[in-house]
Amino acid sequence: MASNQQSYKAGETRGKTQEKTGQTMGAMRDKAEEGKNKTSQTAQTAQQKAHETTQAAKDKTSQAAQTTQQKSQETAQAAKDKTSQAAQTTQQKAHETTQSAKEKTSQTAQTAQEKARETKDKTGSYLSETGEAVKQKAQDAAQYTKETAQNAAQYTKRKR
């Protein structure tokens, strides 16, 4: 009789243990899934921000180039007008004014090119830093998920 009762209690204990193990494994799976979803969401947000930053930088660079081009055209027009007026006065004065206008236009174009290069270099550096930050966040999130899964496995092994 005692043997049947002991067998019953052992079976009951085993059943409870299996149920607890199943519950714990389910909870750990849920936690791992939450970590995975959070990691994915973080990566998507970072990617979207990087895209938005890239687009903003492109727009700003394009706008700066258009402004520079317009100023160059305005400067060239002003030089042309000055040259025309000077040509009416004397041929010598027209030659000197034309030479001056060419130099100013060349300097303006050179300055515009340098500014465009600087803007391009700054944009590339910023995008590189943003990409590294996104990569690091994704690695951190992946490591966290991995550690959570390992802890769950160890916890489950200890409970057995």
TORKOL-4160 file (C-alpha; in steps of 0.2 Angstrom, whole numbers, padded with zeros to 4 digits, m for minus):
160
<pt num="1" X="0000" Y="0000" Z="0000"/>
<pt num="2" X="0014" Y="0012" Z="0005"/>
<pt num="3" X="0022" Y="0008" Z="m0012"/>
<pt num="4" X="0007" Y="0013" Z="m0022"/>
<pt num="5" X="0005" Y="0029" Z="m0012"/>
<pt num="6" X="0024" Y="0033" Z="m0015"/>
<pt num="7" X="0022" Y="0029" Z="m0033"/>
<pt num="8" X="0007" Y="0040" Z="m0034"/>
<pt num="9" X="0016" Y="0055" Z="m0025"/>
<pt num="10" X="0031" Y="0053" Z="m0036"/>
<pt num="11" X="0020" Y="0053" Z="m0052"/>
<pt num="12" X="0011" Y="0068" Z="m0045"/>
<pt num="13" X="0027" Y="0077" Z="m0041"/>
<pt num="14" X="0034" Y="0073" Z="m0058"/>
<pt num="15" X="0019" Y="0080" Z="m0067"/>
<pt num="16" X="0020" Y="0096" Z="m0057"/>
<pt num="17" X="0038" Y="0098" Z="m0061"/>
<pt num="18" X="0034" Y="0095" Z="m0080"/>
<pt num="19" X="0020" Y="0108" Z="m0079"/>
<pt num="20" X="0032" Y="0121" Z="m0071"/>
<pt num="21" X="0045" Y="0117" Z="m0083"/>
<pt num="22" X="0033" Y="0120" Z="m0097"/>
<pt num="23" X="0027" Y="0136" Z="m0090"/>
<pt num="24" X="0045" Y="0142" Z="m0087"/>
<pt num="25" X="0050" Y="0138" Z="m0105"/>
<pt num="26" X="0034" Y="0146" Z="m0112"/>
<pt num="27" X="0039" Y="0162" Z="m0102"/>
<pt num="28" X="0057" Y="0162" Z="m0108"/>
<pt num="29" X="0051" Y="0160" Z="m0126"/>
<pt num="30" X="0039" Y="0175" Z="m0124"/>
<pt num="31" X="0054" Y="0185" Z="m0117"/>
<pt num="32" X="0065" Y="0180" Z="m0131"/>
<pt num="33" X="0052" Y="0185" Z="m0144"/>
<pt num="34" X="0050" Y="0201" Z="m0135"/>
<pt num="35" X="0068" Y="0204" Z="m0136"/>
<pt num="36" X="0069" Y="0200" Z="m0154"/>
<pt num="37" X="0054" Y="0211" Z="m0158"/>
<pt num="38" X="0062" Y="0226" Z="m0148"/>
<pt num="39" X="0079" Y="0223" Z="m0157"/>
<pt num="40" X="0070" Y="0223" Z="m0174"/>
<pt num="41" X="0060" Y="0238" Z="m0170"/>
<pt num="42" X="0076" Y="0247" Z="m0164"/>
<pt num="43" X="0085" Y="0243" Z="m0180"/>
<pt num="44" X="0071" Y="0249" Z="m0191"/>
<pt num="45" X="0070" Y="0265" Z="m0181"/>
<pt num="46" X="0089" Y="0268" Z="m0183"/>
<pt num="47" X="0088" Y="0264" Z="m0201"/>
<pt num="48" X="0074" Y="0276" Z="m0204"/>
<pt num="49" X="0083" Y="0290" Z="m0195"/>
<pt num="50" X="0099" Y="0287" Z="m0205"/>
<pt num="51" X="0089" Y="0288" Z="m0221"/>
<pt num="52" X="0080" Y="0304" Z="m0215"/>
<pt num="53" X="0097" Y="0311" Z="m0211"/>
<pt num="54" X="0105" Y="0306" Z="m0227"/>
<pt num="55" X="0090" Y="0314" Z="m0237"/>
<pt num="56" X="0091" Y="0330" Z="m0227"/>
<pt num="57" X="0110" Y="0331" Z="m0230"/>
<pt num="58" X="0107" Y="0328" Z="m0249"/>
<pt num="59" X="0093" Y="0342" Z="m0249"/>
<pt num="60" X="0105" Y="0354" Z="m0240"/>
<pt num="61" X="0119" Y="0351" Z="m0251"/>
<pt num="62" X="0108" Y="0353" Z="m0267"/>
<pt num="63" X="0101" Y="0369" Z="m0260"/>
<pt num="64" X="0119" Y="0375" Z="m0256"/>
<pt num="65" X="0124" Y="0371" Z="m0274"/>
<pt num="66" X="0109" Y="0380" Z="m0282"/>
<pt num="67" X="0112" Y="0395" Z="m0271"/>
<pt num="68" X="0131" Y="0395" Z="m0276"/>
<pt num="69" X="0126" Y="0393" Z="m0294"/>
<pt num="70" X="0114" Y="0408" Z="m0293"/>
<pt num="71" X="0126" Y="0419" Z="m0285"/>
<pt num="72" X="0139" Y="0414" Z="m0298"/>
<pt num="73" X="0127" Y="0419" Z="m0312"/>
<pt num="74" X="0122" Y="0435" Z="m0303"/>
<pt num="75" X="0141" Y="0440" Z="m0301"/>
<pt num="76" X="0144" Y="0435" Z="m0319"/>
<pt num="77" X="0129" Y="0446" Z="m0325"/>
<pt num="78" X="0135" Y="0461" Z="m0314"/>
<pt num="79" X="0153" Y="0459" Z="m0322"/>
<pt num="80" X="0145" Y="0458" Z="m0339"/>
<pt num="81" X="0135" Y="0474" Z="m0336"/>
<pt num="82" X="0150" Y="0483" Z="m0329"/>
<pt num="83" X="0161" Y="0478" Z="m0344"/>
<pt num="84" X="0148" Y="0484" Z="m0357"/>
<pt num="85" X="0147" Y="0501" Z="m0348"/>
<pt num="86" X="0166" Y="0502" Z="m0348"/>
<pt num="87" X="0167" Y="0498" Z="m0366"/>
<pt num="88" X="0156" Y="0513" Z="m0370"/>
<pt num="89" X="0168" Y="0524" Z="m0361"/>
<pt num="90" X="0184" Y="0518" Z="m0368"/>
<pt num="91" X="0191" Y="0503" Z="m0376"/>
<pt num="92" X="0206" Y="0502" Z="m0363"/>
<pt num="93" X="0194" Y="0503" Z="m0348"/>
<pt num="94" X="0183" Y="0489" Z="m0355"/>
<pt num="95" X="0198" Y="0478" Z="m0357"/>
<pt num="96" X="0204" Y="0481" Z="m0338"/>
<pt num="97" X="0186" Y="0478" Z="m0332"/>
<pt num="98" X="0184" Y="0462" Z="m0341"/>
<pt num="99" X="0200" Y="0455" Z="m0334"/>
<pt num="100" X="0194" Y="0460" Z="m0317"/>
<pt num="101" X="0177" Y="0451" Z="m0319"/>
<pt num="102" X="0185" Y="0435" Z="m0326"/>
<pt num="103" X="0196" Y="0434" Z="m0310"/>
<pt num="104" X="0181" Y="0437" Z="m0298"/>
<pt num="105" X="0171" Y="0424" Z="m0307"/>
<pt num="106" X="0185" Y="0412" Z="m0306"/>
<pt num="107" X="0188" Y="0415" Z="m0288"/>
<pt num="108" X="0169" Y="0414" Z="m0284"/>
<pt num="109" X="0168" Y="0397" Z="m0294"/>
<pt num="110" X="0183" Y="0391" Z="m0285"/>
<pt num="111" X="0176" Y="0396" Z="m0268"/>
<pt num="112" X="0160" Y="0387" Z="m0272"/>
<pt num="113" X="0169" Y="0371" Z="m0277"/>
<pt num="114" X="0178" Y="0371" Z="m0261"/>
<pt num="115" X="0162" Y="0374" Z="m0251"/>
<pt num="116" X="0154" Y="0360" Z="m0260"/>
<pt num="117" X="0168" Y="0348" Z="m0256"/>
<pt num="118" X="0168" Y="0353" Z="m0238"/>
<pt num="119" X="0149" Y="0350" Z="m0237"/>
<pt num="120" X="0151" Y="0333" Z="m0245"/>
<pt num="121" X="0165" Y="0328" Z="m0234"/>
<pt num="122" X="0155" Y="0333" Z="m0218"/>
<pt num="123" X="0140" Y="0324" Z="m0225"/>
<pt num="124" X="0150" Y="0308" Z="m0228"/>
<pt num="125" X="0158" Y="0308" Z="m0211"/>
<pt num="126" X="0141" Y="0311" Z="m0202"/>
<pt num="127" X="0133" Y="0296" Z="m0212"/>
<pt num="128" X="0148" Y="0285" Z="m0207"/>
<pt num="129" X="0146" Y="0289" Z="m0189"/>
<pt num="130" X="0127" Y="0286" Z="m0190"/>
<pt num="131" X="0130" Y="0270" Z="m0198"/>
<pt num="132" X="0142" Y="0264" Z="m0185"/>
<pt num="133" X="0130" Y="0269" Z="m0171"/>
<pt num="134" X="0116" Y="0259" Z="m0179"/>
<pt num="135" X="0127" Y="0244" Z="m0181"/>
<pt num="136" X="0133" Y="0245" Z="m0163"/>
<pt num="137" X="0115" Y="0246" Z="m0157"/>
<pt num="138" X="0110" Y="0231" Z="m0167"/>
<pt num="139" X="0125" Y="0221" Z="m0160"/>
<pt num="140" X="0120" Y="0226" Z="m0142"/>
<pt num="141" X="0102" Y="0221" Z="m0145"/>
<pt num="142" X="0108" Y="0204" Z="m0153"/>
<pt num="143" X="0119" Y="0201" Z="m0138"/>
<pt num="144" X="0106" Y="0205" Z="m0126"/>
<pt num="145" X="0094" Y="0193" Z="m0134"/>
<pt num="146" X="0107" Y="0179" Z="m0135"/>
<pt num="147" X="0111" Y="0181" Z="m0116"/>
<pt num="148" X="0093" Y="0181" Z="m0112"/>
<pt num="149" X="0091" Y="0164" Z="m0121"/>
<pt num="150" X="0106" Y="0157" Z="m0113"/>
<pt num="151" X="0100" Y="0162" Z="m0096"/>
<pt num="152" X="0083" Y="0154" Z="m0099"/>
<pt num="153" X="0092" Y="0138" Z="m0104"/>
<pt num="154" X="0103" Y="0138" Z="m0089"/>
<pt num="155" X="0088" Y="0142" Z="m0078"/>
<pt num="156" X="0078" Y="0127" Z="m0085"/>
<pt num="157" X="0093" Y="0115" Z="m0083"/>
<pt num="158" X="0094" Y="0120" Z="m0065"/>
<pt num="159" X="0076" Y="0117" Z="m0062"/>
<pt num="160" X="0077" Y="0100" Z="m0069"/>
